[in-house]
Amino acid sequence: MKNLLLVMMLAGLVSGCSFVNITEKGESVRVATLYDIAGCERKGATVVSVKDSVVGIDRSQEKIDAELIILARNSAPDIGGDTVVREERLSDGKQRFGVYKCRR
């Protein structure tokens, strides 16, 4: 019984945790769709990943998705981009984003 309670408490803590924070540079990067990038210059791509489970407990897909977006936004300025677009579906905590320069 004690072990079950401990596992439940740990699961609650893990599900509420955010492991990724937006950087100052990442704050200025927007998330767009393929329809939004007409006229933008492609700068490259970034593949970002996070843990999809912690201590054997699956993490919320919403939290994983939010953290991947933050990581993509954080990495875009490093390759000259100000906009990111999903290029692949989320798989095993990993996703590929295209990086574009849209603002002049």
N, C-alpha and C positions, 0 to 999 in steps of 0.2 A: 504494500500500500504506500509506504514512504517513497519507494522508487517511482511509482506512478505519479505521485504528487510532484516529485522533483522533476520528472520529465515534462509534466504539464506546465510547471512554472518556467522551465527553461524554454519551452516552445513559445510561451507567451512573451518572454523577453526577446527571443530571436525574431519573432514576427514583428515586433515593434521597433526593431533596430534598423537604422539606415547606415550602411557602411560606406557611402560615397557622398562627398560634399562638392557643390559647385565651386569653381574657382572664380576669381575676379574676371579673368579673360573669358571663361566659359559663360558667364552671365550675359555677355553681349552676342552670343551665338543663338540663332533661332533654329527651331525644328520645322521643316517644311515637308511638302509632298512633292512628287515628281512634277505635278502640274504647276507648282510655285517657282520652279527654277529655270523657266524659259528665260534666256538672256543672261544667265549666270555662267560663270567660268568654273569648270570642274578643276579642283585642286588635287584630288586624290580620294583615298578612302581610309577609313579606320575600322578596325575590328576590335570590339570591346567585349569584355566578359566579366562576370561576377559569379560568385558561388550560387548555385541553384538550390543547395541544401546545406544545412549547418547541423552538425552532430546527428546526421541521418534524418533530419526533419526538413521536408521540402519547404522552401520559402515561397511567399506569395508571388504569383506571376506579376501582379501590379507593381510590387516593390522592385522586383528584378527589372521590369521594363523601365521604371522610373530611374533606376540607377544606371542602366545602360545608356539612356538618353543623356544623363548628366556626364557620364564618361565620354561619350561622343562629343558633346558640347565642349568639354574641357580640352579635348585633344585637337579640335578643329583649328584653333588659332596657331597651333604649332606647325601646321602645314599651309597656312595662309588663308584659311576659310572663315566665313562668318555665318554659314548655314549648313545644317546637316540633314540628310534624307535617308530614311531606312532603305536599304537595298536587299536585305534578306530577312526572312522570318527569324524570330527568336528561337534558338535551339540550344539546349543544354547550357543555358546561362550565357550564350554568346550571340552577338549580332554584328552585321556589317552595315556601316553607314557611309554614304557618299558625302564628300566634303566639297562645298562650293563657295565661291566668292560672289556674292550678289550685290552688296552695297558698294557704291563707287565713292 
